[in-house]
Amino acid sequence: MRKHILVITFIFLLMNIWSFAVAVSDPQDASGSKDPALFSRMSGFHIYQYTVKDFDRFEFPTGTDKKENVEGNYTKAIYYANEGITNPSGIQIALNYINAAKAVGGVLVYEFEDGGTQYVIVKVEKDDKEFWAQIEAADNGMYTIHVVEKQLMKQVVVANAEAMSGSIKDIGRVSVYGIYFDTGKADLKPESEQAMTEIVKMLKADPNLKIYVVGHTDNTGQFAANVKLSMDRAVSVVNSLTIKYGIAAARLTPFGCGPVAPVASNKTDDGKAKNRRVELVSQ
């Protein structure tokens, strides 16, 4: 009896896996097509037309009479509803994509309606890349998505220990770039090692130096969440300095400022990148 139950359970699992596979592809899909990065599709739709360009520019509306040109890998997919399904409304399609973007840490940039078509622009930062997407959906059983994958600039030059020490002596603080976290997370990434090594050199060169390790974010997302995230990241840096590098915990105090002390405008991506930083402040 138990064997029969196991067999039935296994078949049920296979059916679920097959159902998921069907949900992300369709026999009617255009040749060589696939769903754009990060997103699946509305159930019961197939890709009618598909375009991919290694590098292109797309103009995304970001507000009333505001637009932003984004360059990078470009994908366009036009979806048609399969015969026999009940067509979802344009609003339903738009909300599905907004929720999908938010589920992976993305944000809604702008949404509007024009001539019965819903337009949604979302942005997601993930794995040192920035994804912009525009969804155009009506009530007619079709919708279009444009996705641009923009490679974010990585900070490859890190101030050395001597420069950090000089800044702290001159103005009491130093901004450290080259400390990396995944979007919305506080775990230090391995790429942070070069910057962390220079901080350790500075601290070991001056055994009497005590510092506040201050986390900063840009203004994307909710204020309270950003304050908590900045504090969690500061704690992560302190823990690494004490546990991995052997710096005395009494010399380090973590603090989270969230978005309240920007060094550049949050209206541009470059400005936001500058605001996402860790500062070392002399106690």
C-alpha positions as CSV (number, residue, x, y, z in Angstrom):
1,M,0.0,0.0,0.0
2,R,2.8,2.4,0.9
3,K,4.5,1.7,-2.5
4,H,1.3,2.7,-4.3
5,I,1.1,5.9,-2.3
6,L,4.7,6.7,-3.2
7,V,4.1,6.0,-6.9
8,I,1.0,8.2,-6.9
9,T,2.8,11.0,-5.1
10,F,5.7,10.8,-7.6
11,I,3.3,11.0,-10.5
12,F,1.6,14.0,-8.9
13,L,4.9,15.8,-8.5
14,L,5.8,15.1,-12.2
15,M,2.5,16.5,-13.3
16,N,3.2,19.7,-11.3
17,I,6.6,20.0,-12.8
18,W,5.2,19.6,-16.3
19,S,2.5,22.1,-15.6
20,F,5.1,24.7,-14.5
21,A,7.2,24.0,-17.6
22,V,4.1,24.6,-19.8
23,A,3.4,27.8,-17.9
24,V,6.7,29.3,-19.1
25,S,6.6,28.2,-22.7
26,D,4.0,27.4,-25.3
27,P,4.0,25.4,-28.6
28,Q,2.8,28.5,-30.4
29,D,5.8,30.6,-29.2
30,A,7.7,32.3,-32.0
31,S,10.8,30.4,-33.0
32,G,13.8,31.0,-30.7
33,S,11.7,33.1,-28.3
34,K,11.6,33.0,-24.5
35,D,10.3,35.2,-21.7
36,P,12.5,38.2,-20.9
37,A,14.8,38.1,-17.9
38,L,13.2,38.0,-14.5
39,F,9.6,37.6,-15.7
40,S,7.4,34.7,-16.6
41,R,4.1,35.4,-18.5
42,M,0.4,35.5,-18.1
43,S,-1.1,32.0,-18.1
44,G,-2.6,31.0,-21.4
45,F,-0.5,33.4,-23.6
46,H,2.2,32.7,-26.2
47,I,4.9,34.8,-27.7
48,Y,3.7,36.1,-31.1
49,Q,6.7,38.3,-31.9
50,Y,10.2,38.4,-30.3
51,T,13.1,40.8,-30.7
52,V,16.6,40.7,-29.0
53,K,19.4,43.2,-29.5
54,D,22.8,42.9,-27.7
55,F,22.8,46.7,-27.3
56,D,20.1,49.2,-27.8
57,R,18.4,52.3,-26.2
58,F,14.8,52.5,-25.0
59,E,13.1,55.6,-23.7
60,F,11.1,54.8,-20.5
61,P,8.5,57.3,-19.2
62,T,9.3,58.1,-15.6
63,G,6.7,60.8,-14.8
64,T,4.5,63.4,-16.4
65,D,6.7,64.8,-19.3
66,K,9.7,62.9,-17.9
67,K,11.6,60.2,-19.6
68,E,14.8,58.3,-19.1
69,N,16.9,56.7,-21.9
70,V,18.3,53.3,-20.8
71,E,20.9,51.5,-22.8
72,G,21.9,47.8,-22.7
73,N,20.7,44.4,-23.8
74,Y,17.2,44.9,-25.2
75,T,14.3,42.4,-25.4
76,K,10.9,42.9,-26.7
77,A,8.1,40.3,-26.5
78,I,4.6,40.6,-27.8
79,Y,2.2,38.1,-26.2
80,Y,-1.2,36.9,-27.7
81,A,-3.8,35.0,-25.8
82,N,-4.4,31.4,-26.8
83,E,-7.8,30.5,-28.2
84,G,-10.4,29.5,-25.5
85,I,-9.1,31.5,-22.6
86,T,-10.9,34.4,-20.9
87,N,-8.9,37.5,-21.7
88,P,-7.5,39.2,-18.6
89,S,-8.0,43.0,-18.4
90,G,-5.1,45.4,-19.1
91,I,-5.2,46.4,-15.4
92,Q,-4.9,42.7,-14.3
93,I,-1.9,42.2,-16.5
94,A,-0.2,45.4,-15.3
95,L,-0.7,44.5,-11.7
96,N,0.7,41.0,-12.2
97,Y,3.9,42.5,-13.5
98,I,4.1,45.1,-10.8
99,N,3.8,42.4,-8.1
100,A,6.3,40.2,-9.9
101,A,8.9,43.0,-9.9
102,K,8.3,43.9,-6.2
103,A,8.6,40.2,-5.3
104,V,12.3,40.3,-6.4
105,G,13.0,43.6,-4.7
106,G,12.0,45.9,-7.7
107,V,10.1,49.1,-7.6
108,L,7.3,50.7,-9.6
109,V,8.7,53.7,-11.4
110,Y,5.6,55.0,-13.1
111,E,2.2,53.9,-14.4
112,F,-0.4,55.6,-16.6
113,E,-3.3,54.9,-19.0
114,D,-3.5,56.1,-22.5
115,G,-6.3,55.3,-25.0
116,G,-7.4,52.2,-23.0
117,T,-3.9,50.8,-22.7
118,Q,-2.2,50.4,-19.3
119,Y,1.5,51.4,-19.2
120,V,3.7,50.2,-16.3
121,I,7.4,50.9,-15.9
122,V,9.3,48.9,-13.2
123,K,12.9,48.7,-12.3
124,V,14.8,45.8,-10.6
125,E,18.5,45.8,-9.3
126,K,19.9,42.3,-9.1
127,D,23.4,40.9,-9.2
128,D,25.1,44.1,-10.2
129,K,22.6,44.6,-13.1
130,E,19.7,46.9,-13.4
131,F,16.6,45.8,-15.3
132,W,14.1,48.3,-16.7
133,A,10.8,47.0,-18.0
134,Q,7.8,48.6,-19.7
135,I,4.5,46.6,-20.0
136,E,1.8,47.8,-22.4
137,A,-1.5,46.0,-21.8
138,A,-5.1,46.4,-23.0
139,D,-8.3,44.3,-22.7
140,N,-7.9,42.8,-26.2
141,G,-6.0,39.6,-25.4
142,M,-2.5,40.9,-26.2
143,Y,0.3,42.8,-24.4
144,T,3.9,43.9,-25.0
145,I,6.9,44.0,-22.7
146,H,10.2,45.8,-23.3
147,V,13.1,44.9,-21.1
148,V,16.5,46.6,-21.0
149,E,19.3,44.9,-19.0
150,K,21.7,47.7,-17.9
151,Q,25.0,46.6,-16.5
152,L,25.8,48.7,-13.4
153,M,29.3,50.2,-13.0
154,K,31.3,48.3,-10.4
155,Q,33.7,50.3,-8.2
156,V,37.0,48.7,-8.9
157,V,39.3,51.4,-7.5
158,V,39.3,51.4,-3.7
159,A,40.9,54.1,-1.5
160,N,43.9,52.6,0.3
161,A,44.5,52.6,4.0
162,E,46.7,55.7,4.0
163,A,44.1,57.7,2.1
164,M,41.3,56.5,4.5
165,S,43.4,57.5,7.5
166,G,44.2,60.9,6.0
167,S,40.5,61.6,5.4
168,I,39.6,60.7,8.9
169,K,42.3,62.9,10.3
170,D,41.3,65.8,8.1
171,I,37.5,65.8,8.3
172,G,36.7,63.0,10.8
173,R,35.2,60.5,8.3
174,V,35.7,58.7,5.0
175,S,33.2,57.2,2.5
176,V,34.2,53.7,1.5
177,Y,33.1,52.4,-1.9
178,G,33.7,48.9,-2.9
179,I,31.7,47.2,-0.1
180,Y,29.0,45.2,-1.8
181,F,25.6,43.8,-0.9
182,D,22.9,42.3,-2.9
183,T,19.8,44.5,-3.3
184,G,17.8,44.6,-0.1
185,K,20.2,42.3,1.7
186,A,22.9,42.8,4.4
187,D,25.4,39.9,3.7
188,L,28.8,41.1,2.6
189,K,29.7,39.9,-0.9
190,P,33.1,38.4,-1.6
191,E,33.9,41.3,-3.9
192,S,34.1,43.5,-0.8
193,E,37.4,41.9,0.4
194,Q,39.7,44.5,-1.2
195,A,38.0,47.4,0.6
196,M,37.7,45.5,3.9
197,T,41.5,44.7,3.7
198,E,42.3,48.4,3.4
199,I,40.0,49.2,6.4
200,V,41.9,46.6,8.5
201,K,45.3,48.0,7.5
202,M,44.1,51.4,8.6
203,L,42.8,50.2,11.9
204,K,46.0,48.1,12.7
205,A,48.2,51.1,11.8
206,D,46.4,53.2,14.5
207,P,45.5,50.9,17.4
208,N,43.9,53.8,19.3
209,L,41.5,54.7,16.5
210,K,37.8,53.9,17.3
211,I,35.2,54.4,14.6
212,Y,31.5,54.4,13.9
213,V,30.7,52.2,11.0
214,V,27.7,53.9,9.3
215,G,25.5,52.4,6.7
216,H,23.7,54.6,4.1
217,T,21.1,53.8,1.4
218,D,19.5,55.7,-1.4
219,N,15.8,56.7,-1.1
220,T,14.4,53.7,-3.0
221,G,11.7,51.9,-1.0
222,Q,10.2,52.5,2.4
223,F,12.0,54.8,4.9
224,A,11.8,52.4,7.9
225,A,13.0,49.5,5.8
226,N,16.0,51.5,4.5
227,V,17.0,52.6,8.0
228,K,16.9,48.9,9.2
229,L,18.8,47.8,6.1
230,S,21.5,50.4,6.6
231,M,21.9,49.3,10.3
232,D,22.0,45.6,9.3
233,R,24.7,46.3,6.7
234,A,26.8,48.3,9.3
235,V,26.5,45.4,11.7
236,S,27.6,43.0,8.9
237,V,30.7,45.1,8.3
238,V,31.5,45.2,12.0
239,N,31.0,41.5,12.4
240,S,33.3,40.8,9.5
241,L,36.0,43.1,11.0
242,T,35.8,41.4,14.4
243,I,35.3,37.8,13.4
244,K,37.2,37.5,10.2
245,Y,40.0,40.1,10.7
246,G,40.4,40.1,14.4
247,I,39.7,43.8,15.1
248,A,38.5,44.4,18.7
249,A,34.8,44.9,18.9
250,A,35.2,47.8,21.4
251,R,36.7,49.9,18.6
252,L,33.7,49.6,16.3
253,T,30.2,50.9,16.7
254,P,27.6,50.2,13.9
255,F,24.9,52.8,13.0
256,G,22.3,53.0,10.3
257,C,21.4,56.4,8.7
258,G,19.2,55.0,5.9
259,P,18.6,57.7,3.2
260,V,18.9,60.8,5.5
261,A,22.5,61.8,4.6
262,P,22.8,61.7,0.8
263,V,26.0,63.0,-0.8
264,A,24.3,63.3,-4.3
265,S,20.9,63.7,-5.8
266,N,18.7,60.6,-5.7
267,K,17.1,61.6,-9.0
268,T,19.7,59.9,-11.0
269,D,21.2,56.3,-10.9
270,D,24.7,57.7,-10.5
271,G,23.6,59.7,-7.5
272,K,21.9,56.8,-5.9
273,A,25.0,54.7,-6.4
274,K,27.0,57.3,-4.5
275,N,24.5,57.4,-1.7
276,R,24.6,53.6,-1.2
277,R,27.8,53.6,0.9
278,V,29.5,52.8,4.1
279,E,31.2,55.6,6.1
280,L,33.8,55.3,8.8
281,V,33.5,58.1,11.3
282,S,36.0,58.9,14.0
283,Q,34.7,58.5,17.6
